[in-house]
């Protein structure tokens, strides 16, 4: 995503990203699938870089969550977590 470079005599390593799967759809679209256990700060930055560099590709991070029935998108997981947290706060406030 970013090539290696040298600055002031110091070498900087390339920033790379390798997704778990690439799905080629019949309509020509490409979905890039990445299975995450947990989101690290590194992934959050690489996701932003990916979205900027490859606007024509769709990055879909998935997470396996048994209580939600298996694999769900990371965005959906975050929504569900926020909703659970709000519901818990409301329940405690009663």
C-alpha positions in Angstrom: 0.0 0.0 0.0 3.0 2.2 0.5 6.4 1.4 -0.9 9.6 1.3 1.1 11.6 4.5 1.1 14.7 6.1 2.4 14.8 9.5 4.2 17.8 11.2 5.8 19.7 7.9 5.5 17.1 5.9 7.3 15.2 3.0 5.7 11.5 2.8 6.1 9.8 -0.5 5.4 6.9 -0.8 3.0 3.4 -1.0 4.4 1.7 -4.1 3.0 -1.8 -5.6 3.4 -2.9 -9.1 2.4 -6.6 -9.9 2.7 -7.9 -13.4 3.4 -10.1 -13.7 0.3 -10.9 -11.9 -2.9 -14.4 -12.6 -4.3 -15.0 -11.9 -8.0 -18.7 -11.3 -8.6 -20.4 -12.0 -12.0 -21.1 -8.3 -12.5 -17.4 -7.5 -12.4 -17.3 -6.2 -8.8 -14.6 -7.4 -6.4 -15.1 -7.9 -2.7 -12.1 -8.1 -0.5 -12.8 -10.2 2.6 -10.8 -10.1 5.8 -11.6 -12.2 8.8 -10.7 -10.5 12.1 -10.6 -11.9 15.6 -10.1 -8.4 17.0 -9.5 -5.1 15.4 -6.0 -3.7 16.1 -4.9 -0.2 15.7 -2.7 -1.4 12.8 -5.7 -2.8 11.0 -7.7 0.4 11.5 -5.0 2.4 9.8 -4.5 -0.1 7.0 -8.3 -0.2 6.4 -8.3 3.6 5.9 -5.3 3.4 3.6 -6.9 0.5 1.6 -10.2 2.5 1.2 -8.3 5.5 -0.1 -6.0 3.6 -2.5 -8.6 1.2 -3.8 -12.0 3.1 -4.0 -13.2 0.6 -6.7 -12.8 -2.4 -4.3 -15.1 -3.2 -1.4 -13.3 -4.2 1.8 -15.5 -6.4 4.0 -14.0 -7.2 7.4 -15.9 -10.1 9.0 -15.9 -11.4 12.6 -17.1 -14.8 13.8 -19.5 -14.3 16.7 -21.3 -17.4 17.9 -24.0 -15.6 19.7 -25.0 -13.8 16.5 -25.0 -17.0 14.4 -21.6 -17.0 12.9 -19.8 -14.6 10.6 -21.1 -11.0 10.5 -19.5 -7.8 9.2 -17.4 -5.8 11.6 -19.7 -2.8 11.1 -22.8 -4.9 12.0 -20.9 -6.3 15.0 -20.1 -2.8 16.2 -23.7 -1.7 15.8 -25.0 -4.7 17.8 -22.4 -4.1 20.6 -23.4 -0.4 20.9 -27.1 -1.4 21.0 -26.4 -4.0 23.7 -24.5 -1.4 25.7 -27.3 1.1 25.5 -29.9 -1.5 26.5 -27.7 -2.5 29.5 -27.4 1.1 30.6 -31.2 1.6 30.3 -31.9 -1.6 32.3 -29.5 -0.4 35.0 -31.0 3.0 35.1 -34.5 1.6 36.0 
